[in-house]
Amino acid sequence: MKSWLILFVAALFEIVWAVGLKSTHGFTRLWPSVGVIGAMIVSMWLLALAARGLPIGTAYAVWTGIGAAGTAIAGMLWFHESTSVVRLVCIGLIIAGVAGLKLFGR
């Protein structure tokens, strides 16, 4: 269970850095860039720790799935990106896939 918790936190940091990329303006702004790079390092480090106790394929797929869905949802909330039904269904499919990997990953 500890590995799954670490993986979830790693995925949260992935969302932070992915959303933060917008504020870096192509890595031309120092402090937002430092924050994004820091979140990237923490996210990858936690993914590596989680992979000690989980199959790497499952860990990576869950990490990217949570990151992708979370980033898309954050984009809708903070950047007023599309909230079309098709987009929401696709995000739901990502979440269903992540849940399936968690349930059947071992």
N, C-alpha and C positions, 0 to 999 in steps of 0.2 A: 504494500500500500504506500510505503514511503516513496518508492520510485515514481508512482503515479502522481503523487502530490508535487514532487520536484518537477516532473514533466509539465504539470499544469502551470506552475509558476514560470517555468521556462517559456511556455506558450504565451503567458501574459506579457512577459518581457518582449517577445516577438511582436505582439500587437503594439506595444509602446514604441519600439523602434520603427516599425512599418508606418504607423500613423505619424510619428515624429519626422519622417523623411520629408514630408511636405514643408515643415518649418525650416528645414536646412537650406532651402532654395538651391538645391544641387550642391550641397556641402560648401556653400559660399558664406554661410553665417556660422561663426565660430562656436558659440555656446550651444545652440541647437544641435550642431554637428557632433560636439563632444558628448552631449546627452544620448544621441542616437547610437554613436559608436560604443558608448558604455553599455547601453541596453543590449546591443548586439553581442557584446562580449559576455555579459551575464547570461543572456538567453542561450548561447552556444555552450557555455560552461555547464549550465544546469541541464541542458539536453545530454551532454556527455555523462554527467553524473547519473541521470535517470537511465541511460542506456546500459549502465552497469547491471541493473536489475531487470531490464526489459529487453525483449528482442529489438534489435536496431530498426528493422523494418516497421514494426509497430510503433516504436517511440517516434521515429521520424515522421511517419504518416499522421500520427495524432498531433504532434507538434505543429506541423504545417497546416493541418486541418483546422485546429483551434485558431492558429494565427490568421489563416485566410478568412475564416468566418468572422472572427473578432474584428479584424481590420475592415472587412466589408460593412459590418454593423456600425463600427465607429465612424466610417465614412458617411454613412447615412445620417447618423446623429449629429456629427460635428461639421461635416462639409456639405450637407444637404444633397448627397448623391441619391440616385434613383432608388425608390422603394417599391418598384413594380412587383407585381405578384410573381412573375417569372423569376426575378432576382431573389425574392424571399424563398421561393420553393427551392432554388438551387442552393442557397445557404442552408436550408433545412436538410437537403441531401448530404451536404458536407458534414453537418452535425450528426446525422444518422450514421454516416460512415465512421466517424470518430467514435461514436457510442458503440457501434458494432465491433470495432477494433479493441475497445476497452473490454467489452464483454467476452469476446472470443479470441483475444490476442495471445493467450497462452496455449 
